Amino acid sequence: MHVTLQCGTDCVTICLPSRAAIVRSESVERIANCRLLFADNDVLRGVVFESDLRALCPYELAKVVSSNAGNDFQADLQSTYDSSVDMGYLYLDYRGVGSVAYSVDCGRVILDVGKDGAVIGIELFSPSTLLPELVVAHAGS
């Protein structure tokens, strides 16, 4: 899935594809300096990691953000979608089975955290309404 990374010195906003304006931000419990961004129709618009980027983001993502500080950067995230149960997943880092230390439930969004404390994936319940672009990206696959 194509995303835009808005890179700062020690922060990044992962902007998911949608034309809807961001109207609210929700802090993520158990993950300091992490927020989810939503449009008024509850479409997920992005994830923000502020401060201590190397602790929150997988190494490769933090490296890209640091080398592009002050710029926007287009990236492709590996993603999956299962239409039989309307579930999707966005990989910030693919580490394989058993790499998730714990998950943080944010309602229809679950953030998976690796053993090193970095957020490595975003699980989406009902992406057909939460992130329709994910469904479109996997149409016909």
N, C-alpha and C positions, 0 to 999 in steps of 0.2 A: 504494500500500500504506500502510495506517495504521501509524504508529509513534508512540512516546512519546519526547520529548526531555526528558531530565533535565538541566536547565540549571544550571550553576554560574557563578561569576564569570568564570573563564577555562577552563572545561572543559564538555564535554557528553557524555552517554551517549545514543546512539541505540538505544533498546530496540525490538527487532523483536517482532512479535506472536507470542507463544508462552506457554503456561502453565508450561513446564518451568523449573525453578530453574537459575540460573547456578552452575556448579560449577568452571569453570576459565577462566583468562584467558591469552591468548597475546600477547606483544609482537610487533609487526610490524617485521621487519627493514627498514632503509632509511627508515622513517618514525618518527622519534623521537616519543615521547609518544602513540603510537597502539596500542591493544590490541583484540583480538577477544575476545568473550565467548561461551562455549559451555555448553550443558547437557550432562548426563552421556551422552546418546545422540548426541552430536556435532551437535545442532541449533544453528545459529547464533542467538544470543540478542541480540547487539548489538555495537556498535563504540563505543569510548571515545576521545575526543580530549582530552588533558590538556595544559594550559599552551600558551601561544602559539596560542590558538584562531584568531586572524585569519590565521595562516600555514598552518594545517592544514585549515581549513574554507573552503568557498566563501563569498564575502562575504555573501550573503543569509542563509545558515544562521548564520553568526557573528553577524549583526545580530539575528536572532530569539533566539538563545541569550543574548546580552548584555542584551537588553531584558526577558528572562524569568528572569534569574538568581535562583536559589533556588526555582524552581518547575518543575513538570512541564508540558509543553506538547504537545498532540496535533497531529500534522502528517501530511500525505499526501505520500509520495514517489512520483514517477513510477517505474514499474517495467515490465519486460517479461519474458515467459516464452515459450520455444520448446519445446513438448512433443516435437517430433520429435527433438531432441537433448538434452532435459532440461537446458537452460541458462536462467539468469535474470540479470537486471540490475536494480540499484537505483540510481537517479540521485540524487546529492546536489545536483547542478547540471547542467542540460542545456545543453551548450555547442555541440553539433553535431559533425560529422565533423572529424577532425583536431585536436581540442582536447586529446587525451591526449599528454602529454610522455613518460611512461613508466608502466609497470605493475609492481606489486610482487606476486609470486606467494607466496601463503600456503597452498599446498596446493589445497584445493577452493574457495578464495576468492582472488580477484585484486582488488587495489585499484588503480584508475586515478587517476593524479595529473596534474593540469593543468599548463600551462606556468608558472603562478604558484606551484606547489608545493602547492596545495590538493587534497585528495582529492575527486574529483568523481563517482566511481562505484564500485560494488561488483559485480563479476561473480561469479556463483555456478555452480559445476559441480554437477550433481545436486541441484538445489533440492528435488526430490521427497523427498529424505531430509535435506538440510541445512537447508531452510527451507520445510517443507510449506505454510505459510500463503501463500507466494508462488504456489504452484501453484493453491491454492484460490481466491485472489484473481483469477486469470486463467482459471478454469474457464468454458468456454463462449464464450470470446472468440477 
